[in-house]
Amino acid sequence: MTEQIANILIEELKVKGVAVVIEAEHTCMTVRGVRKPGATCVTSAIKGAFRNNPSSRAEILALIYGRAFSGGR
């Protein structure tokens, strides 16, 4: 779903770059299986200028996560 949202934003808005991060509760983990309340799953899609330019990517990820970001997702 994260990739689909990013692709729609690129196609419909004709933007040069997009970063989409989704954090959701992992219901399988909370209701059945390990029964761990609050288990979350984070997915991301980074496209265009944010993907191709390392400084732009680092800046947008720092804004999203509220801290300096190093490494890739």
Phi, psi and omega per residue, in radians:
M1 nan -0.645 -3.132
T2 -1.065 -0.794 3.101
E3 -1.086 -0.703 -3.130
Q4 -1.114 -0.742 3.115
I5 -1.093 -0.799 3.124
A6 -1.051 -0.775 3.141
N7 -1.107 -0.724 3.120
I8 -1.100 -0.750 3.118
L9 -1.068 -0.760 3.120
I10 -1.092 -0.852 -3.057
E11 -1.210 -0.810 -3.029
E12 -1.395 -0.657 -3.078
L13 -1.677 -0.173 3.128
K14 0.965 0.734 3.135
V15 -1.445 2.811 -3.124
K16 -1.481 -0.335 3.131
G17 -2.845 2.699 3.137
V18 -2.620 2.515 3.035
A19 -2.278 2.153 3.131
V20 -2.138 2.212 3.073
V21 -2.215 2.221 3.127
I22 -2.123 2.263 3.039
E23 -2.076 2.194 -3.092
A24 -2.428 2.680 3.085
E25 -1.288 2.364 -3.118
H26 -1.545 1.597 -3.033
T27 -1.024 -0.622 3.112
C28 -1.002 -0.679 -3.105
M29 -1.298 -0.502 -3.077
T30 -1.570 -0.525 -3.056
V31 -1.660 -0.674 -3.127
R32 -2.370 -3.058 3.123
G33 1.198 -2.137 -3.071
V34 -1.335 -0.206 3.122
R35 0.890 0.962 3.139
K36 -1.834 1.751 -3.139
P37 -1.045 2.467 3.094
G38 1.429 0.104 3.112
A39 -1.150 2.207 -3.108
T40 -2.114 2.796 3.110
C41 -2.200 2.312 3.114
V42 -2.045 2.242 3.061
T43 -2.174 2.681 3.119
S44 -2.499 2.667 3.041
A45 -2.406 2.142 -3.137
I46 -2.151 2.186 -3.025
K47 -2.360 2.793 3.043
G48 1.140 -2.337 -3.054
A49 -1.023 -0.604 -3.132
F50 -1.248 -0.477 3.120
R51 -1.483 -0.677 -3.019
N52 -1.443 -0.396 -3.093
N53 -1.930 1.911 -3.073
P54 -0.978 -0.676 -3.130
S55 -1.245 -0.646 3.072
S56 -1.145 -0.722 3.120
R57 -1.086 -0.809 3.130
A58 -1.090 -0.697 -3.133
E59 -1.148 -0.820 -3.097
I60 -1.177 -0.654 3.116
L61 -1.195 -0.622 3.070
A62 -1.133 -0.675 3.093
L63 -1.159 -0.733 -3.126
I64 -1.163 -0.828 -3.037
Y65 -1.589 -0.134 3.079
G66 1.235 0.421 3.122
R67 -2.784 2.979 3.076
A68 -1.146 2.349 -3.095
F69 -2.011 2.225 3.015
S70 -2.294 2.448 -3.082
G71 1.828 3.095 -3.095
G72 -2.162 2.716 3.055
R73 -2.118 nan nan
